[in-house]
Amino acid sequence: MEPNYPLHLPDFYIGDPAPAYRDLRRNSPVHWTDANGGFWGITRYEDVKFIGSRPHLFSSAKGVLMPDGKPKPAEPRPMLITTDPPRHNALRKLISKGFTPRHINAMEPDVREIVRGVLDSAKAGVELEYAEGIVAKVPVRIIADLLGAPAEDWEQFRAWSDASVGSADPGITLTSQEAFGALTTYFRRLIELREQRRANDLISILMDAEVDGESLSHDELMSFLHLLLVAGNETTRNLIALGTIALINHPEQLRMLVEDPSLIPSAVEEMLRYVSPVTHMTRWATEDVELRGRTIRKGQAVVLLYGAANRDEDVFGDTAEQFDITRRPNPHLAFGTGEHACMGLSLARLEARVFFEELLARFDRVELTGEVLRMRSTMVPGVRTMHVRLGANEKAAVR
Amino acid sequence: MRIVLDRAKCTGIGICESLAPTVFEVDDRGELVVLAAEVPEGALDEVTEAVEGCPAMALRLEP
């Protein structure tokens, strides 16, 4: 019998989707779901890679979120993430030059200072809220700083960013449209300031950028800014928060990491694989395509389930379902694949590495003291709040 | 082994540079520069990892 899982609901991703993913990889790797107008769920590593690297057959132009059953605007805003080649490549290079390994490595001292500032507020031995109160502050400050937003606006930024992606979460009072509007107004003000005087920030770079001899349109500029803020914020927060939970659930791995911090980069890769903070991206077939005996019809949505691909036994072997911070090689697809692969991956890696270096130098024990509240989202079902108690790392303190 | 770059596919993200910095560098215009036409002595592992790790599949090795 065809397996049946609610792939269209946030609760599926908030729970433990691993058993369902295993079943789907084995028994229905190209899996049809009727809900929300219907879509295909792709769970095998090889297939996710195949589809992600064929933008002519599988377009991003109709949006990358899985179908939610709501009518789509006739003409969606132009966004990098929903642009197909050849224009995609030209647009992307404008921003990616700010995200190359060299540029990102140069940011390490800033990132470390921001992380230290945030961790200074964390005390050992008392219960504290970790996701919202500590982790979330790091990526939002870094990305807002990168965009050129002044420090006093950073917290407001985070509220808008949360609301504009987590609209299914009843804990957020602002609707995603309201948050989107507030951000747009704010960005317009930043642009006006930069029109008078350019600064050394991403907004200024984008305002001077040209594609085929033409500047970006106002809409393009706006959507770049929205994309960067949202993409740089939730995702890293969830990687760090869910990665911390993985360490809490695997105390022997946490111990190993505390004793040998040189394992942190490889632990971050394993967190990316094991957690897969972004559950999926969607593509749309531009013609009929046969895949594993199923026919994907022109116009149908194809949902690439990265978390499922990242536990594919064919690639990660017998230990695919285990959390192993020493795993190597670790060719996970947590950043996606193909020309839309995450542009901020070097920054995400840097933030996570520095965060865990600083965290574990101060605290060598982390325990959960209450329930973990998740975001009700199908795409980035991260941690809303989690209460923990941290234990001081006595050895490091005398260092 | 020769390193072949498909410039039309490259998005300048620089994963190759992070894996094999002696061979790949993304310049200030966001263009990838391949610093060695042939895989340098002793660098085959890291260059292979960079080629396989390219999300845009813009790199390949030819005999």
Contacts between the chains, C-beta under 8 A, distances in Angstrom:
chain1	res1	chain2	res2	distance
A	52	B	55	7.9
A	53	B	55	8.0
A	53	B	56	7.6
A	53	B	57	5.4
A	86	B	8	7.7
A	89	B	8	7.2
A	89	B	9	7.8
A	89	B	10	7.9
A	89	B	11	6.0
A	92	B	11	5.0
A	92	B	12	7.4
A	93	B	11	6.7
A	93	B	12	5.0
A	93	B	29	7.8
A	93	B	30	4.1
A	93	B	31	7.6
A	94	B	30	7.2
A	96	B	11	6.0
A	96	B	12	4.6
A	96	B	13	5.5
A	96	B	14	7.6
A	96	B	26	7.8
A	96	B	30	5.5
A	97	B	12	6.3
A	97	B	26	7.0
A	97	B	28	6.7
A	97	B	29	6.5
A	97	B	30	3.2
A	99	B	13	7.1
A	99	B	14	7.5
A	100	B	12	7.0
A	100	B	13	7.6
A	100	B	14	4.1
A	100	B	17	6.7
A	100	B	26	4.1
A	100	B	30	7.4
A	101	B	14	4.7
A	101	B	17	4.8
A	101	B	18	4.3
A	101	B	21	7.4
A	101	B	26	7.4
A	102	B	14	7.6
A	102	B	17	7.3
A	102	B	25	7.6
A	102	B	26	7.2
A	329	B	49	7.4
A	331	B	52	6.9
A	331	B	53	6.9
A	335	B	55	7.0
A	336	B	55	6.9
A	337	B	55	5.0
A	338	B	55	6.0
A	338	B	56	6.4
A	338	B	57	7.6
A	339	B	9	6.8
A	339	B	11	5.3
A	339	B	55	7.5
A	339	B	56	4.7
A	341	B	11	7.7
A	341	B	13	6.7
A	341	B	55	3.4
A	341	B	56	7.0
A	343	B	11	7.7
A	343	B	13	5.9
A	345	B	13	7.1
A	345	B	15	7.1
A	346	B	13	8.0
A	346	B	14	6.7
A	346	B	15	7.9
A	346	B	18	6.2
